[in-house]
């Protein structure tokens, strides 16, 4: 979880992370990795 946070280009607050940590973590982390 901490790794994908660092890879994200956009600034993400802990509150938003908690919401994202459900099922879209892997999907969004991959998408943001592509954007980078």
mmCIF file as Biopython writes it, N, C-alpha, C and O atoms, coordinates in Angstrom:
data_model
#
loop_
_atom_site.group_PDB
_atom_site.id
_atom_site.type_symbol
_atom_site.label_atom_id
_atom_site.label_alt_id
_atom_site.label_comp_id
_atom_site.label_asym_id
_atom_site.label_entity_id
_atom_site.label_seq_id
_atom_site.pdbx_PDB_ins_code
_atom_site.Cartn_x
_atom_site.Cartn_y
_atom_site.Cartn_z
_atom_site.occupancy
_atom_site.B_iso_or_equiv
_atom_site.auth_seq_id
_atom_site.auth_asym_id
_atom_site.pdbx_PDB_model_num
ATOM 1   N N  . UNK A ? 1  ? 0.839   -1.209 0.000   1.0 0.0 1  A 1 
ATOM 2   C CA . UNK A ? 1  ? 0.000   0.000  0.000   1.0 0.0 1  A 1 
ATOM 3   C C  . UNK A ? 1  ? 0.866   1.248  0.000   1.0 0.0 1  A 1 
ATOM 4   O O  . UNK A ? 1  ? 0.582   2.215  -0.707  1.0 0.0 1  A 1 
ATOM 5   N N  . UNK A ? 2  ? 1.901   1.217  0.783   1.0 0.0 2  A 1 
ATOM 6   C CA . UNK A ? 2  ? 2.763   2.399  0.853   1.0 0.0 2  A 1 
ATOM 7   C C  . UNK A ? 2  ? 3.493   2.610  -0.471  1.0 0.0 2  A 1 
ATOM 8   O O  . UNK A ? 2  ? 3.742   3.744  -0.881  1.0 0.0 2  A 1 
ATOM 9   N N  . UNK A ? 3  ? 3.834   1.503  -1.133  1.0 0.0 3  A 1 
ATOM 10  C CA . UNK A ? 3  ? 4.565   1.622  -2.396  1.0 0.0 3  A 1 
ATOM 11  C C  . UNK A ? 3  ? 3.719   2.324  -3.454  1.0 0.0 3  A 1 
ATOM 12  O O  . UNK A ? 3  ? 4.197   3.228  -4.140  1.0 0.0 3  A 1 
ATOM 13  N N  . UNK A ? 4  ? 2.453   1.903  -3.586  1.0 0.0 4  A 1 
ATOM 14  C CA . UNK A ? 4  ? 1.614   2.493  -4.648  1.0 0.0 4  A 1 
ATOM 15  C C  . UNK A ? 4  ? 1.332   3.948  -4.334  1.0 0.0 4  A 1 
ATOM 16  O O  . UNK A ? 4  ? 1.086   4.736  -5.247  1.0 0.0 4  A 1 
ATOM 17  N N  . UNK A ? 5  ? 1.364   4.326  -3.046  1.0 0.0 5  A 1 
ATOM 18  C CA . UNK A ? 5  ? 1.164   5.734  -2.686  1.0 0.0 5  A 1 
ATOM 19  C C  . UNK A ? 5  ? 2.301   6.563  -3.249  1.0 0.0 5  A 1 
ATOM 20  O O  . UNK A ? 5  ? 2.075   7.650  -3.780  1.0 0.0 5  A 1 
ATOM 21  N N  . UNK A ? 6  ? 3.501   6.071  -3.140  1.0 0.0 6  A 1 
ATOM 22  C CA . UNK A ? 6  ? 4.663   6.819  -3.619  1.0 0.0 6  A 1 
ATOM 23  C C  . UNK A ? 6  ? 4.656   6.925  -5.144  1.0 0.0 6  A 1 
ATOM 24  O O  . UNK A ? 6  ? 5.103   7.923  -5.709  1.0 0.0 6  A 1 
ATOM 25  N N  . UNK A ? 7  ? 4.148   5.889  -5.797  1.0 0.0 7  A 1 
ATOM 26  C CA . UNK A ? 7  ? 4.140   5.874  -7.252  1.0 0.0 7  A 1 
ATOM 27  C C  . UNK A ? 7  ? 3.094   6.819  -7.840  1.0 0.0 7  A 1 
ATOM 28  O O  . UNK A ? 7  ? 3.192   7.209  -9.004  1.0 0.0 7  A 1 
ATOM 29  N N  . UNK A ? 8  ? 2.097   7.186  -7.041  1.0 0.0 8  A 1 
ATOM 30  C CA . UNK A ? 8  ? 1.023   8.040  -7.552  1.0 0.0 8  A 1 
ATOM 31  C C  . UNK A ? 8  ? 1.556   9.420  -7.878  1.0 0.0 8  A 1 
ATOM 32  O O  . UNK A ? 8  ? 2.272   10.011 -7.070  1.0 0.0 8  A 1 
ATOM 33  N N  . UNK A ? 9  ? 1.222   9.946  -9.049  1.0 0.0 9  A 1 
ATOM 34  C CA . UNK A ? 9  ? 1.672   11.273 -9.453  1.0 0.0 9  A 1 
ATOM 35  C C  . UNK A ? 9  ? 0.874   12.348 -8.731  1.0 0.0 9  A 1 
ATOM 36  O O  . UNK A ? 9  ? 1.419   13.372 -8.320  1.0 0.0 9  A 1 
ATOM 37  N N  . UNK A ? 10 ? -0.416  12.105 -8.583  1.0 0.0 10 A 1 
ATOM 38  C CA . UNK A ? 10 ? -1.282  13.100 -7.950  1.0 0.0 10 A 1 
ATOM 39  C C  . UNK A ? 10 ? -1.146  13.036 -6.437  1.0 0.0 10 A 1 
ATOM 40  O O  . UNK A ? 10 ? -0.853  11.985 -5.866  1.0 0.0 10 A 1 
ATOM 41  N N  . UNK A ? 11 ? -1.366  14.185 -5.799  1.0 0.0 11 A 1 
ATOM 42  C CA . UNK A ? 11 ? -1.287  14.214 -4.335  1.0 0.0 11 A 1 
ATOM 43  C C  . UNK A ? 11 ? -2.561  13.601 -3.757  1.0 0.0 11 A 1 
ATOM 44  O O  . UNK A ? 11 ? -3.670  14.022 -4.085  1.0 0.0 11 A 1 
ATOM 45  N N  . UNK A ? 12 ? -2.387  12.601 -2.895  1.0 0.0 12 A 1 
ATOM 46  C CA . UNK A ? 12 ? -3.554  11.919 -2.329  1.0 0.0 12 A 1 
ATOM 47  C C  . UNK A ? 12 ? -3.536  12.050 -0.809  1.0 0.0 12 A 1 
ATOM 48  O O  . UNK A ? 12 ? -2.520  11.782 -0.169  1.0 0.0 12 A 1 
ATOM 49  N N  . UNK A ? 13 ? -4.640  12.454 -0.249  1.0 0.0 13 A 1 
ATOM 50  C CA . UNK A ? 13 ? -4.738  12.568 1.207   1.0 0.0 13 A 1 
ATOM 51  C C  . UNK A ? 13 ? -5.037  11.201 1.808   1.0 0.0 13 A 1 
ATOM 52  O O  . UNK A ? 13 ? -5.567  10.321 1.130   1.0 0.0 13 A 1 
ATOM 53  N N  . UNK A ? 14 ? -4.697  11.026 3.074   1.0 0.0 14 A 1 
ATOM 54  C CA . UNK A ? 14 ? -4.937  9.742  3.729   1.0 0.0 14 A 1 
ATOM 55  C C  . UNK A ? 14 ? -6.421  9.394  3.715   1.0 0.0 14 A 1 
ATOM 56  O O  . UNK A ? 14 ? -6.787  8.225  3.587   1.0 0.0 14 A 1 
ATOM 57  N N  . UNK A ? 15 ? -7.267  10.396 3.845   1.0 0.0 15 A 1 
ATOM 58  C CA . UNK A ? 15 ? -8.715  10.144 3.850   1.0 0.0 15 A 1 
ATOM 59  C C  . UNK A ? 15 ? -9.152  9.531  2.521   1.0 0.0 15 A 1 
ATOM 60  O O  . UNK A ? 15 ? -9.933  8.579  2.496   1.0 0.0 15 A 1 
ATOM 61  N N  . UNK A ? 16 ? -8.644  10.082 1.417   1.0 0.0 16 A 1 
ATOM 62  C CA . UNK A ? 16 ? -9.004  9.548  0.100   1.0 0.0 16 A 1 
ATOM 63  C C  . UNK A ? 16 ? -8.430  8.145  -0.062  1.0 0.0 16 A 1 
ATOM 64  O O  . UNK A ? 16 ? -9.073  7.262  -0.630  1.0 0.0 16 A 1 
ATOM 65  N N  . UNK A ? 17 ? -7.215  7.949  0.443   1.0 0.0 17 A 1 
ATOM 66  C CA . UNK A ? 17 ? -6.600  6.633  0.337   1.0 0.0 17 A 1 
ATOM 67  C C  . UNK A ? 17 ? -7.470  5.583  0.996   1.0 0.0 17 A 1 
ATOM 68  O O  . UNK A ? 17 ? -7.680  4.508  0.434   1.0 0.0 17 A 1 
ATOM 69  N N  . UNK A ? 18 ? -7.971  5.876  2.163   1.0 0.0 18 A 1 
ATOM 70  C CA . UNK A ? 18 ? -8.805  4.909  2.882   1.0 0.0 18 A 1 
ATOM 71  C C  . UNK A ? 18 ? -9.981  4.477  2.019   1.0 0.0 18 A 1 
ATOM 72  O O  . UNK A ? 18 ? -10.346 3.302  1.999   1.0 0.0 18 A 1 
ATOM 73  N N  . UNK A ? 19 ? -10.565 5.420  1.313   1.0 0.0 19 A 1 
ATOM 74  C CA . UNK A ? 19 ? -11.706 5.096  0.452   1.0 0.0 19 A 1 
ATOM 75  C C  . UNK A ? 19 ? -11.251 4.246  -0.732  1.0 0.0 19 A 1 
ATOM 76  O O  . UNK A ? 19 ? -11.932 3.299  -1.126  1.0 0.0 19 A 1 
ATOM 77  N N  . UNK A ? 20 ? -10.123 4.584  -1.282  1.0 0.0 20 A 1 
ATOM 78  C CA . UNK A ? 20 ? -9.616  3.879  -2.464  1.0 0.0 20 A 1 
ATOM 79  C C  . UNK A ? 20 ? -9.110  2.486  -2.119  1.0 0.0 20 A 1 
ATOM 80  O O  . UNK A ? 20 ? -9.078  1.597  -2.969  1.0 0.0 20 A 1 
ATOM 81  N N  . UNK A ? 21 ? -8.716  2.305  -0.864  1.0 0.0 21 A 1 
ATOM 82  C CA . UNK A ? 21 ? -8.109  1.034  -0.463  1.0 0.0 21 A 1 
ATOM 83  C C  . UNK A ? 21 ? -9.062  -0.147 -0.522  1.0 0.0 21 A 1 
ATOM 84  O O  . UNK A ? 21 ? -8.675  -1.261 -0.168  1.0 0.0 21 A 1 
ATOM 85  N N  . UNK A ? 22 ? -10.290 0.063  -0.957  1.0 0.0 22 A 1 
ATOM 86  C CA . UNK A ? 22 ? -11.261 -1.033 -1.013  1.0 0.0 22 A 1 
ATOM 87  C C  . UNK A ? 22 ? -10.899 -2.040 -2.102  1.0 0.0 22 A 1 
ATOM 88  O O  . UNK A ? 22 ? -10.310 -3.083 -1.815  1.0 0.0 22 A 1 
ATOM 89  N N  . UNK A ? 23 ? -11.251 -1.728 -3.357  1.0 0.0 23 A 1 
ATOM 90  C CA . UNK A ? 23 ? -10.968 -2.681 -4.440  1.0 0.0 23 A 1 
ATOM 91  C C  . UNK A ? 23 ? -10.242 -2.016 -5.605  1.0 0.0 23 A 1 
ATOM 92  O O  . UNK A ? 23 ? -9.631  -2.690 -6.434  1.0 0.0 23 A 1 
ATOM 93  N N  . UNK A ? 24 ? -10.315 -0.687 -5.660  1.0 0.0 24 A 1 
ATOM 94  C CA . UNK A ? 24 ? -9.746  0.021  -6.812  1.0 0.0 24 A 1 
ATOM 95  C C  . UNK A ? 24 ? -8.265  0.356  -6.628  1.0 0.0 24 A 1 
ATOM 96  O O  . UNK A ? 24 ? -7.681  1.061  -7.450  1.0 0.0 24 A 1 
ATOM 97  N N  . UNK A ? 25 ? -7.671  -0.136 -5.577  1.0 0.0 25 A 1 
ATOM 98  C CA . UNK A ? 25 ? -6.270  0.205  -5.316  1.0 0.0 25 A 1 
ATOM 99  C C  . UNK A ? 25 ? -5.377  -0.248 -6.464  1.0 0.0 25 A 1 
ATOM 100 O O  . UNK A ? 25 ? -4.640  0.551  -7.042  1.0 0.0 25 A 1 
ATOM 101 N N  . UNK A ? 26 ? -5.446  -1.522 -6.787  1.0 0.0 26 A 1 
ATOM 102 C CA . UNK A ? 26 ? -4.588  -2.060 -7.834  1.0 0.0 26 A 1 
ATOM 103 C C  . UNK A ? 26 ? -4.892  -1.400 -9.175  1.0 0.0 26 A 1 
ATOM 104 O O  . UNK A ? 26 ? -3.976  -1.061 -9.924  1.0 0.0 26 A 1 
ATOM 105 N N  . UNK A ? 27 ? -6.176  -1.217 -9.480  1.0 0.0 27 A 1 
ATOM 106 C CA . UNK A ? 27 ? -6.555  -0.637 -10.767 1.0 0.0 27 A 1 
ATOM 107 C C  . UNK A ? 27 ? -6.051  0.796  -10.879 1.0 0.0 27 A 1 
ATOM 108 O O  . UNK A ? 27 ? -5.455  1.177  -11.886 1.0 0.0 27 A 1 
ATOM 109 N N  . UNK A ? 28 ? -6.296  1.592  -9.832  1.0 0.0 28 A 1 
ATOM 110 C CA . UNK A ? 28 ? -5.894  3.000  -9.881  1.0 0.0 28 A 1 
ATOM 111 C C  . UNK A ? 28 ? -4.381  3.131  -9.846  1.0 0.0 28 A 1 
ATOM 112 O O  . UNK A ? 28 ? -3.821  3.998  -10.517 1.0 0.0 28 A 1 
ATOM 113 N N  . UNK A ? 29 ? -3.721  2.293  -9.083  1.0 0.0 29 A 1 
ATOM 114 C CA . UNK A ? 29 ? -2.269  2.366  -9.008  1.0 0.0 29 A 1 
ATOM 115 C C  . UNK A ? 29 ? -1.672  2.092  -10.389 1.0 0.0 29 A 1 
ATOM 116 O O  . UNK A ? 29 ? -0.710  2.745  -10.792 1.0 0.0 29 A 1 
ATOM 117 N N  . UNK A ? 30 ? -2.238  1.135  -11.104 1.0 0.0 30 A 1 
ATOM 118 C CA . UNK A ? 30 ? -1.767  0.810  -12.444 1.0 0.0 30 A 1 
ATOM 119 C C  . UNK A ? 30 ? -2.033  1.973  -13.388 1.0 0.0 30 A 1 
ATOM 120 O O  . UNK A ? 30 ? -1.185  2.316  -14.211 1.0 0.0 30 A 1 
ATOM 121 N N  . UNK A ? 31 ? -3.204  2.577  -13.272 1.0 0.0 31 A 1 
ATOM 122 C CA . UNK A ? 31 ? -3.560  3.692  -14.151 1.0 0.0 31 A 1 
ATOM 123 C C  . UNK A ? 31 ? -2.626  4.866  -13.918 1.0 0.0 31 A 1 
ATOM 124 O O  . UNK A ? 31 ? -2.141  5.473  -14.873 1.0 0.0 31 A 1 
ATOM 125 N N  . UNK A ? 32 ? -2.373  5.188  -12.663 1.0 0.0 32 A 1 
ATOM 126 C CA . UNK A ? 32 ? -1.505  6.312  -12.351 1.0 0.0 32 A 1 
ATOM 127 C C  . UNK A ? 32 ? -0.072  6.012  -12.754 1.0 0.0 32 A 1 
ATOM 128 O O  . UNK A ? 32 ? 0.668   6.918  -13.135 1.0 0.0 32 A 1 
ATOM 129 N N  . UNK A ? 33 ? 0.320   4.769  -12.676 1.0 0.0 33 A 1 
ATOM 130 C CA . UNK A ? 33 ? 1.664   4.394  -13.097 1.0 0.0 33 A 1 
ATOM 131 C C  . UNK A ? 33 ? 1.816   4.665  -14.591 1.0 0.0 33 A 1 
ATOM 132 O O  . UNK A ? 33 ? 2.868   5.118  -15.042 1.0 0.0 33 A 1 
ATOM 133 N N  . UNK A ? 34 ? 0.762   4.385  -15.355 1.0 0.0 34 A 1 
ATOM 134 C CA . UNK A ? 34 ? 0.807   4.630  -16.795 1.0 0.0 34 A 1 
ATOM 135 C C  . UNK A ? 34 ? 0.876   6.126  -17.080 1.0 0.0 34 A 1 
ATOM 136 O O  . UNK A ? 34 ? 1.570   6.560  -17.999 1.0 0.0 34 A 1 
ATOM 137 N N  . UNK A ? 35 ? 0.145   6.915  -16.280 1.0 0.0 35 A 1 
ATOM 138 C CA . UNK A ? 35 ? 0.142   8.357  -16.482 1.0 0.0 35 A 1 
ATOM 139 C C  . UNK A ? 35 ? 1.525   8.945  -16.225 1.0 0.0 35 A 1 
ATOM 140 O O  . UNK A ? 35 ? 1.935   9.900  -16.884 1.0 0.0 35 A 1 
ATOM 141 N N  . UNK A ? 36 ? 2.243   8.365  -15.257 1.0 0.0 36 A 1 
ATOM 142 C CA . UNK A ? 36 ? 3.576   8.860  -14.930 1.0 0.0 36 A 1 
ATOM 143 C C  . UNK A ? 36 ? 4.491   8.615  -16.128 1.0 0.0 36 A 1 
ATOM 144 O O  . UNK A ? 36 ? 5.674   8.954  -16.080 1.0 0.0 36 A 1 
#
